[in-house]
């Protein structure tokens, strides 16, 4: 579908944008990637980077000109600490960017527009996996109220462009669980829990602090699997029909850490649980049966395999081999 096509990936310096742009050029696409504050993490002869502030409508029009498809990966994102103290950081800029990029894409007659929503927008479902039709049956979790409603509004905008106007534009909406892997944010101020734990294990931190109780349950999907699902969704879906993308089961934060310690052979780690630090909701699971039926998608990468790939990539990318060798010697 994408071979030879001109594809815009917004937020191409970020975690999901980098991985999607990388896959697209590998499949033969000509990719234009937008950058704002971040630098490129990946280079390719068919990947052109352009500076843009997507809260500026003129920039949105400029970057989308001449494109066939748009992957909307640009977003202000961060971890529990920022979400707890600055909830509006996830609202205003993202609402503006999403609205303006949809309008610019529509005016440019884009064939398909992909919007990455979030499973954080769902209302509470206890320990039961939540299905797609439940998105608007109640408010999101209080901890995710701001970012949840921002994502919901993005979905409503996608539906308007896809169903409620003359000469509609095809929009594809995916709702990922917790994605992890190479090119993620690993700085502690903005990282999510899996990336933060990965870095702490590699650096052999002592004590190794776990935020929250360690009992929070998440559905973790390796980024290559997520990109597989995104490509299938763009190729398969020809109408507004949001779909959950996840691994299909939950793992406790403390289990993720245990797996990291075992894979990386970090014995006798001094693990300290700190319940005073910000964490989010105790359990969040999503029903992935729709993706299996509609996209013929099932995640293939086990948690142990995905974490091992992430550890290897981090060391190769951040020059951590010498630090590890020194730690073992001590």
TIBAFI-212838 format. One record per residue (C-alpha): residue in three letters; x negated, y negated, z. Coordinates in pm, whole numbers, plus 50000, padded with zeros to 5 digits. Each point is the difference from the previous one (the first is absolute). Last residue first. Layout:
N
ALAXYZ
...
//
This chain:
330
UNK467235038954107
UNK499015017349677
UNK503655004749908
UNK500684962750043
UNK496964991149790
UNK501135022449717
UNK503514985150019
UNK498644964549982
UNK497825009849703
UNK502945014549812
UNK502274970150063
UNK499134981249683
UNK503514986449962
UNK501095015449671
UNK498405034250026
UNK500915003050367
UNK503574988849938
UNK500445023649704
UNK498875030550199
UNK502284991450293
UNK502954993849767
UNK499495033149819
UNK499885017750338
UNK503164982450112
UNK501825011049686
UNK498905036150030
UNK500935002150369
UNK503374983349940
UNK500815023349711
UNK499994986549645
UNK502665013549762
UNK502954976550048
UNK503085013249822
UNK501504982649699
UNK502455014049746
UNK501054963749953
UNK503765002950051
UNK500215032150203
UNK496804998550206
UNK500274962250038
UNK503575004150130
UNK498865026150255
UNK497564976250169
UNK502024992750315
UNK498054974950209
UNK498575001650352
UNK499264972250246
UNK499355006950368
UNK498934979250302
UNK500334965749835
UNK497094975449986
UNK496824998050201
UNK498464969950171
UNK497395006250274
UNK501135005350360
UNK500335037649943
UNK496185003749976
UNK499005036549955
UNK496255004550047
UNK498105026649804
UNK496395006050108
UNK499025022849712
UNK498525032950117
UNK499355012549646
UNK500214979049686
UNK499765027449739
UNK501444977649729
UNK502785024349913
UNK500715008050366
UNK500044963850115
UNK502224989549707
UNK502475028350071
UNK500164990550369
UNK500624963649903
UNK502885009649771
UNK501395021850278
UNK499844970650244
UNK501964978849751
UNK502705026649985
UNK500735016149664
UNK503224999649802
UNK501215020049702
UNK500964994349636
UNK496874985749844
UNK501694967649903
UNK501654980649719
UNK503644990050052
UNK501974990149689
UNK501934968949901
UNK502405003549701
UNK500164969549772
UNK500105015249652
UNK497625016049752
UNK498035021350245
UNK497685026249850
UNK496764983749880
UNK499844973350270
UNK500985025250268
UNK497455025549876
UNK497244973950011
UNK501024989850351
UNK500085036250115
UNK496475007049876
UNK498874967450165
UNK501385012450333
UNK498205033149958
UNK496734981849936
UNK500664978250307
UNK500285028550248
UNK503405001450170
UNK500504997350377
UNK503485004350151
UNK499684984250344
UNK500605009950362
UNK499034977750294
UNK498645020950290
UNK496594983050021
UNK501344978850285
UNK499254966249848
UNK496634990649851
UNK497365027250005
UNK496584989350129
UNK496845019649927
UNK497814991750298
UNK497435002849864
UNK500344994249625
UNK498405026349780
UNK499984975849705
UNK501545026549774
UNK502645008250264
UNK500924963550055
UNK500214994449623
UNK502415028849949
UNK502074989450302
UNK500494965149854
UNK500885013749656
UNK502605023550149
UNK501504973250228
UNK500524971949753
UNK497314974149945
UNK500344962350039
UNK497904989750303
UNK498065032850005
UNK498424995449658
UNK500515032449806
UNK502394988149729
UNK500575028749754
UNK497765004749694
UNK499915037950046
UNK502805017750192
UNK503264994350185
UNK503694995349916
UNK502574999550281
UNK503485006649854
UNK500684985549660
UNK503304985449877
UNK499914997849621
UNK502094975949791
UNK500044999649618
UNK501454970249814
UNK501294999749641
UNK500764964649889
UNK503634990849926
UNK501284982949682
UNK502894983150183
UNK499675001450375
UNK501135022350287
UNK498395033849944
UNK496194999749969
UNK499244963750084
UNK502495000450287
UNK498775034150120
UNK496424987450014
UNK501134969650200
UNK501795023050244
UNK496825020750036
UNK497944969150079
UNK502634990150257
UNK499625033950164
UNK496234995650012
UNK500354966550179
UNK502635015450227
UNK497555026650111
UNK497084975850038
UNK502004978750243
UNK501775027750194
UNK497055024050017
UNK499534999950378
UNK503794997650044
UNK500505031349792
UNK501824991349680
UNK503604987750021
UNK502855023549915
UNK501585020649719
UNK497914981949736
UNK497275025549925
UNK502085031450065
UNK500465009549634
UNK496305008249963
UNK499835026950267
UNK498564998350354
UNK498165029650151
UNK501485007550344
UNK497974993350317
UNK502014969050086
UNK501544983949691
UNK499264963250063
UNK500844976949707
UNK497805001749691
UNK497784970849898
UNK496845016650132
UNK500405026049721
UNK498584973249775
UNK500554982949662
UNK497545001449715
UNK501644983149701
UNK499295012249647
UNK501164979049704
UNK500775016049665
UNK500134987849636
UNK498934964050075
UNK501984974149802
UNK497724970550096
UNK502984981850156
UNK500775031150203
UNK496405003350113
UNK499884963550109
UNK503275004350192
UNK498865032050171
UNK496624984550079
UNK501684969550150
UNK502335019250229
UNK497335024250123
UNK497414972750058
UNK502414977250190
UNK501355027950220
UNK496455012050067
UNK498704965550097
UNK502904993950244
UNK500375033950168
UNK496905019650099
UNK498254971450178
UNK503394993150160
UNK499405028350248
UNK496934983350154
UNK499365015950343
UNK501385035349965
UNK499425003449628
UNK496464986850040
UNK499095026250260
UNK501955028249835
UNK498104999049673
UNK499794977049702
UNK501644991549668
UNK500514968649791
UNK501045014549668
UNK498825005449642
UNK500775035149872
UNK502654991149742
UNK499235023749713
UNK501074982149682
UNK500415015149653
UNK499654988149639
UNK497854968950054
UNK499544970949759
UNK500494973050264
UNK500295014350350
UNK496944982050139
UNK500984965449874
UNK503625001050104
UNK499085010150355
UNK497294973150014
UNK502534973749897
UNK502365012250270
UNK497494994150282
UNK500605023950293
UNK498205024649775
UNK496674982650051
UNK497855013149719
UNK496425008949910
UNK499745023549704
UNK498355034249979
UNK499775019249673
UNK499895038050013
UNK499335018649673
UNK496214998750047
UNK500345012450358
UNK499134986150344
UNK501335009450345
UNK500134982150335
UNK500694965549859
UNK499804971250249
UNK502844989650229
UNK501504965450044
UNK502264998949694
UNK499315026349736
UNK502255010449713
UNK499295030649789
UNK500425001849625
UNK499885035649877
UNK499585014849654
UNK501275035350044
UNK498155031649902
UNK500925024450277
UNK496804992350193
UNK500894963249966
UNK503355006750165
UNK498585021450281
UNK497514973150104
UNK502674973149987
UNK502225021150228
UNK497215006250251
UNK498934963650007
UNK503574987350033
UNK500795024050283
UNK497094988950219
UNK499554964049894
UNK497874983149735
UNK502595006449729
UNK502634979950188
UNK502104998249685
UNK499535027749746
UNK500964988949650
UNK500075026449728
UNK499334997349630
UNK500725033749841
UNK497455020949809
UNK500745030750207
UNK502754990750249
UNK502715024849905
//
